[in-house]
Amino acid sequence: MSETRQAKKTKVNTQHASFKVLVFDFLYRLQHSGAINMFGAPAVLMDNFQLTRTEATQLFTEWTEQWNEADYNDYLKANNQ
């Protein structure tokens, strides 16, 4: 099997901590931008991270359940927003 074909079969571990940090950072940026209503975020995750609807919804749900204003403010301060 060629490297290209093998690479396409590689699946991201959506439960890996470093992947979640990446996705959650993306969601904070998306929220801060005001570009969309955040209930549309799973579709954006699907497009940007090549996730299934189920994976995107699970990650978005986890992000919303752990979201709090103090963490969001810390994120803004850390990113000079």
C-alpha positions as CSV (number, residue, x, y, z in Angstrom):
1,M,0.0,0.0,0.0
2,S,1.4,3.4,-0.9
3,E,2.2,6.0,1.7
4,T,-0.6,8.3,0.5
5,R,-3.2,5.6,0.7
6,Q,-2.0,4.6,4.2
7,A,-2.1,8.2,5.4
8,K,-5.7,8.5,4.3
9,K,-6.6,5.6,6.5
10,T,-4.9,7.0,9.6
11,K,-7.6,8.1,12.0
12,V,-7.2,10.9,14.6
13,N,-7.7,9.8,18.2
14,T,-10.3,12.3,19.2
15,Q,-10.0,11.4,22.9
16,H,-6.2,12.2,23.0
17,A,-5.6,15.1,25.3
18,S,-3.4,17.0,22.9
19,F,-6.0,16.8,20.2
20,K,-8.7,18.0,22.6
21,V,-6.5,21.0,23.5
22,L,-6.2,21.8,19.8
23,V,-9.9,21.5,19.2
24,F,-10.9,23.4,22.4
25,D,-8.5,26.2,21.5
26,F,-10.1,26.3,18.0
27,L,-13.5,26.5,19.6
28,Y,-12.5,29.4,21.9
29,R,-11.1,31.3,18.9
30,L,-14.3,30.6,17.0
31,Q,-16.4,31.8,19.9
32,H,-14.3,34.9,20.3
33,S,-14.5,35.8,16.6
34,G,-18.3,35.9,16.7
35,A,-18.3,34.5,13.2
36,I,-21.1,31.9,13.9
37,N,-23.7,30.9,16.4
38,M,-21.8,28.3,18.4
39,F,-24.5,25.7,17.9
40,G,-23.2,25.5,14.4
41,A,-19.7,24.6,15.7
42,P,-19.9,20.8,15.2
43,A,-20.3,21.3,11.4
44,V,-17.2,23.6,11.5
45,L,-15.3,21.0,13.4
46,M,-16.3,18.4,10.8
47,D,-14.9,20.6,8.0
48,N,-11.7,21.7,9.7
49,F,-10.7,18.5,11.4
50,Q,-12.2,15.9,9.1
51,L,-14.4,14.5,11.9
52,T,-17.6,12.5,11.7
53,R,-20.8,14.3,12.9
54,T,-20.7,12.0,16.0
55,E,-17.1,12.9,16.8
56,A,-17.6,16.6,16.3
57,T,-20.7,16.6,18.4
58,Q,-19.0,14.7,21.2
59,L,-16.1,17.1,21.3
60,F,-18.3,20.2,21.1
61,T,-20.5,18.8,23.9
62,E,-17.5,18.1,26.1
63,W,-16.2,21.6,25.4
64,T,-19.5,23.2,26.4
65,E,-19.8,21.1,29.6
66,Q,-16.3,22.2,30.7
67,W,-16.6,25.8,29.5
68,N,-16.7,28.5,32.2
69,E,-16.2,32.2,32.1
70,A,-13.0,32.2,34.2
71,D,-11.3,29.8,31.7
72,Y,-12.5,31.9,28.8
73,N,-11.1,35.0,30.4
74,D,-7.8,33.2,31.0
75,Y,-7.7,32.1,27.4
76,L,-8.3,35.7,26.3
77,K,-5.5,37.0,28.5
78,A,-3.1,34.3,27.4
79,N,-3.8,35.1,23.8
80,N,-3.7,38.9,24.2
81,Q,-7.3,39.3,23.2
